[in-house]
Amino acid sequence: WLIVILAFIIGLIAYPHMPAKVASHWGASGAVNGYMPKTWGTFIFPLIMLVMGVIFFLIPRIDPKRRNYREFKGYYWGLFLGFELFLLVVFLFTILWNLGYHTNVNSVFSALLGFFIIGIGFFIEHVKPNWFIGIRTPWTLSNEEVWRKTHRLGSLLFKVSGVIALFGVLLTKFAIWLVLIPIIISSIVVVIYSYYEYERVTRGEK
């Protein structure tokens, strides 16, 4: 919660110096292609961080599989911390850009997303079955062995995807593809894998 408070403090300090229209979205080329009014543009990220904090607080309390959260409690709150730090850095980038401190957008976001995806890869390896977090397909949710094996594969694929995304720091023209394509392929692979693994496991149980 201290990170959320820090974000609001930064917003309050920056607000008087922000332009009337705040750059809030950048295209694949790195050029600004979206703006927000000053107030929304300054405080949208702190508000998102606040809402996400509430959601992360509620999830373990409303999930029917809430008991499983005890087994990966540290990793769960580590994910929350990582997600909030990610949003804080994006928020700082947005503030600095609008104050005139321009950097290469594609390089910055390739680095941020690359490390974030790698972090997700380390996290999902430890997630236990639940209804909100992880690779939730009908087959992973129906069998704990399928859940475990799918997340083990997903962990590897996400780590590799994150490393590939980092190359966007240097290959800025291809940055968006270096982020999106590996993630899309990895997501498709784990869904298909969970189905075939479920079929294999259930056939063995018959």
C-alpha positions, -999 to +999 in steps of 0.1 A: +000+000+000+030+023+005+036+021-032+001+032-039+004+062-015+037+071-031+021+071-066-006+095-053+020+118-037+040+118-070+008+127-089+000+156-065+036+170-068+036+167-106+000+179-112+007+217-113+034+212-139+015+188-162+002+200-196-036+204-202-035+174-224-014+145-210+002+120-234-011+087-223-007+062-252+021+055-276+019+036-309+041+008-322+064+034-337+069+051-304+050+082-313+022+095-290-012+087-304-035+092-274-041+119-248-061+124-216-073+155-197-048+167-171-065+153-140-072+118-155-038+117-172-020+124-139-040+102-116-052+073-137-023+051-127-025+057-090-062+049-092-055+017-111-030+007-085-055+013-058-082-007-075-057-036-081-047-035-045-083-040-035-088-068-060-056-086-048-068-083-012-103-097-020-093-126-043-080-150-016-111-143+004-137-150-022-120-179-042-138-212-035-102-227-035-090-201-009-072-227+012-047-233-016-035-197-013-018-206+019+006-228-001+018-199-023+011-169-001+045-154-004+045-157-042+010-143-044+020-111-026+052-110-045+032-109-077+011-081-062+043-062-053+058-068-088+026-057-105+024-025-085+060-017-091+055-022-128+026+002-128+046+027-107+075+027-132+051+031-161+034+060-142+068+076-136+077+073-173+044+089-182+049+118-158+085+124-169+075+123-206+049+149-201+073+171-182+096+170-212+120+142-204+117+121-235+133+087-240+129+059-265+094+045-257+100+011-273+133+005-255+117+014-221+086-007-225+105-037-240+127-037-208+098-033-185+076-059-201+105-083-206+114-083-169+077-084-159+070-114-181+101-132-167+088-125-132+054-140-142+073-170-154+090-175-120+057-169-102+033-193-120+056-222-114+045-220-077+008-213-081-016-238-067-051-245-082-074-215-079-101-197-099-083-164-104-046-166-109-025-187-133-033-207-164-069-215-159-084-238-185-112-263-181-085-290-180-061-274-155-090-267-132-103-302-134-070-320-125-042-310-102-016-330-121-026-312-153-024-279-135+010-286-121+025-298-155+009-270-175+022-244-151+057-259-152+057-256-190+041-222-188+068-210-165+095-220-190+077-205-219+071-172-201+107-169-191+118-175-227+092-150-239+105-124-215+140-128-226+130-125-262+110-093-253+142-078-239+158-078-274+133-050-282+156-027-262+180-029-291+157-038-320+133-010-313+115-012-347+105-048-339+098-042-302+061-047-302+064-080-321+092-093-299+068-088-270+035-099-285+044-129-307+062-150-281+034-143-255+006-152-280+024-184-291+031-194-255-005-188-244-018-210-273+008-237-266-001-240-229-039-242-236-034-270-262-009-287-239-034-287-209-060-303-231-038-331-243-022-336-209-057-339-194-067-365-220-035-384-213-040-384-175-077-392-175-071-421-200-045-435-176-070-433-147-097-453-165 
